[in-house]
Amino acid sequence: MGKLFYGSDTQPIDVNDRLLQYLQVVLSTKLRRSESFTITWTDTEAAHSRTTLWVQPAIPMRFEYASAESQRLSGGYLRQLADQAALSSGLMLNAATWQQQEDAHRVQLASAA
């Protein structure tokens, strides 16, 4: 399980390593372009079920991974996340279903080959 440290909050946000890697790519790309946006995720196992962050270049972030190795990401799922981040509603993630969505992109890629 990876950790996302956001702003001056010393309490990290626990995120699956693979999902955190997707987030790092999307957040880094948006912030490199000086684009602010929201990210919302639902997590039924947390003390609260939905969290939204305002992401902008002036707010520091740190990504920590449990695994030392990077993973190969699905380009289709990465594009889906980037497209969502560009919407006025921002990036929306569901902790219970993100893996199924990523797997669906992998199946599409495999069937196209």
C-alpha positions as CSV (number, residue, x, y, z in Angstrom):
1,M,0.0,0.0,0.0
2,G,1.4,3.3,-1.0
3,K,1.0,6.7,0.6
4,L,0.1,10.1,-0.8
5,F,1.1,13.1,1.4
6,Y,-0.8,16.2,0.4
7,G,-0.1,19.7,1.5
8,S,1.1,20.2,5.1
9,D,-1.0,17.3,6.4
10,T,1.3,14.8,8.1
11,Q,-1.3,12.0,7.9
12,P,-0.9,10.2,4.6
13,I,-3.6,9.0,2.3
14,D,-3.3,5.2,1.8
15,V,-3.6,4.2,-1.8
16,N,-2.9,1.0,-3.6
17,D,0.6,1.2,-5.2
18,R,-0.7,0.6,-8.7
19,L,-3.4,3.2,-8.4
20,L,-1.0,5.6,-6.8
21,Q,1.3,5.3,-9.9
22,Y,-1.7,6.2,-12.1
23,L,-2.4,9.2,-9.9
24,Q,1.2,10.3,-10.0
25,V,1.2,10.4,-13.8
26,V,-2.1,12.2,-14.1
27,L,-1.4,14.7,-11.3
28,S,2.1,15.4,-12.6
29,T,0.9,16.0,-16.1
30,K,-1.9,18.3,-15.0
31,L,0.3,20.3,-12.6
32,R,3.1,20.6,-15.2
33,R,0.6,22.4,-17.3
34,S,-0.4,24.6,-14.3
35,E,-3.9,23.1,-14.4
36,S,-5.8,22.9,-11.1
37,F,-8.6,20.4,-10.6
38,T,-10.4,18.2,-8.0
39,I,-9.9,14.6,-7.3
40,T,-12.6,12.7,-5.4
41,W,-12.5,9.1,-4.3
42,T,-14.8,6.9,-2.4
43,D,-13.6,4.3,0.1
44,T,-16.0,2.3,2.1
45,E,-13.3,1.0,4.4
46,A,-12.2,4.5,5.5
47,A,-13.6,6.4,8.4
48,H,-15.4,8.6,5.9
49,S,-16.7,7.3,2.6
50,R,-15.8,10.2,0.2
51,T,-13.0,12.6,0.1
52,T,-12.3,15.5,-2.4
53,L,-9.0,17.4,-2.7
54,W,-8.4,20.6,-4.6
55,V,-5.1,20.0,-6.5
56,Q,-3.0,22.9,-7.7
57,P,0.7,23.5,-8.3
58,A,1.3,25.5,-5.1
59,I,0.3,22.5,-2.9
60,P,3.1,20.1,-2.2
61,M,2.6,16.4,-2.7
62,R,4.8,13.4,-2.0
63,F,4.2,9.8,-3.3
64,E,5.6,6.9,-1.3
65,Y,5.4,3.3,-2.6
66,A,5.6,0.1,-0.8
67,S,7.2,-1.5,-3.8
68,A,10.6,-0.3,-5.2
69,E,9.6,-1.4,-8.7
70,S,7.4,0.6,-11.1
71,Q,4.6,-1.2,-12.8
72,R,3.5,-1.1,-16.4
73,L,0.3,1.0,-16.7
74,S,-2.6,0.6,-19.0
75,G,-2.6,3.4,-21.5
76,G,-6.4,3.2,-22.0
77,Y,-7.1,3.5,-18.3
78,L,-4.5,6.3,-18.0
79,R,-6.3,8.2,-20.8
80,Q,-9.7,7.6,-19.0
81,L,-8.3,9.2,-15.8
82,A,-6.7,12.1,-17.6
83,D,-10.0,12.8,-19.5
84,Q,-11.9,12.7,-16.2
85,A,-9.4,15.1,-14.6
86,A,-10.2,17.6,-17.5
87,L,-13.9,17.6,-16.7
88,S,-15.5,20.3,-14.4
89,S,-16.4,17.5,-12.0
90,G,-12.7,16.5,-11.8
91,L,-11.1,13.1,-11.4
92,M,-13.5,10.5,-9.7
93,L,-12.1,7.3,-8.3
94,N,-13.9,4.4,-6.5
95,A,-11.6,2.4,-4.3
96,A,-13.8,-0.7,-4.8
97,T,-14.1,-0.6,-8.6
98,W,-11.0,1.1,-10.0
99,Q,-9.3,-2.3,-10.5
100,Q,-12.2,-3.6,-12.6
101,Q,-12.1,-0.5,-14.8
102,E,-8.4,-0.9,-15.3
103,D,-8.9,-4.7,-16.1
104,A,-11.6,-3.8,-18.7
105,H,-9.0,-1.7,-20.5
106,R,-6.5,-4.5,-20.5
107,V,-9.1,-7.0,-21.9
108,Q,-9.9,-4.5,-24.7
109,L,-6.2,-4.2,-25.5
110,A,-5.7,-8.0,-25.5
111,S,-8.8,-8.6,-27.7
112,A,-7.6,-5.9,-30.2
113,A,-4.2,-7.7,-30.6
